[in-house]
């Protein structure tokens, strides 16, 4: 009887841990999809990059390689 309780607790813990990992992966995917495709020159600078207006690209920093609008 005691072994059954331990096994049930172990399975429940494993199931809840799996749900937690799935939720974290879903949140990470949603965050990646919400990233802007174009940034302003000030956003580029705030992210640690340099706004290259000749190429319309942010160079360096968080928004490296993204277009500047």
C-alpha positions in Angstrom: 0.0 0.0 0.0 2.8 2.4 0.9 4.6 1.7 -2.4 1.5 2.5 -4.4 1.3 5.9 -2.7 4.9 6.6 -3.4 4.6 5.6 -7.0 1.4 7.7 -7.4 3.2 10.7 -5.9 6.2 10.2 -8.2 4.0 10.0 -11.3 2.0 13.1 -10.3 5.2 15.0 -9.7 6.6 14.0 -13.1 3.4 14.9 -14.8 3.3 18.4 -13.2 7.0 19.0 -14.0 6.2 18.1 -17.7 3.4 20.6 -17.7 5.7 23.3 -16.3 8.3 22.7 -19.0 5.6 22.8 -21.7 4.2 26.1 -20.4 7.7 27.6 -20.3 8.3 26.5 -23.9 5.0 28.0 -25.0 5.8 31.3 -23.3 9.2 31.5 -25.0 7.7 30.9 -28.4 5.1 33.6 -27.8 7.8 36.0 -26.8 9.8 35.3 -29.9 6.8 35.8 -32.1 6.1 39.2 -30.6 9.5 40.7 -31.5 9.2 43.7 -33.8 10.3 43.4 -37.4 11.4 47.0 -37.6 12.7 49.3 -34.9 13.1 53.0 -34.6 16.6 54.6 -34.4 16.1 55.4 -30.7 15.1 51.8 -29.9 18.2 50.6 -31.7 20.4 52.9 -29.6 18.6 51.9 -26.4 19.3 48.3 -27.2 23.0 49.0 -27.5 23.3 49.2 -31.2 24.1 51.9 -33.8 21.4 53.0 -36.3 22.9 52.8 -39.8 20.6 55.0 -41.8 22.5 54.4 -45.1 21.6 50.7 -45.0 18.4 51.1 -42.9 19.8 48.5 -40.4 20.5 48.4 -36.7 24.0 47.2 -36.2 25.0 45.6 -32.9 23.1 45.3 -29.7 19.7 43.7 -29.1 18.2 44.6 -32.4 21.2 43.6 -34.6 20.3 43.2 -38.2 16.7 44.5 -37.9 15.4 47.1 -40.3 15.0 50.7 -39.1 11.7 52.4 -39.8 
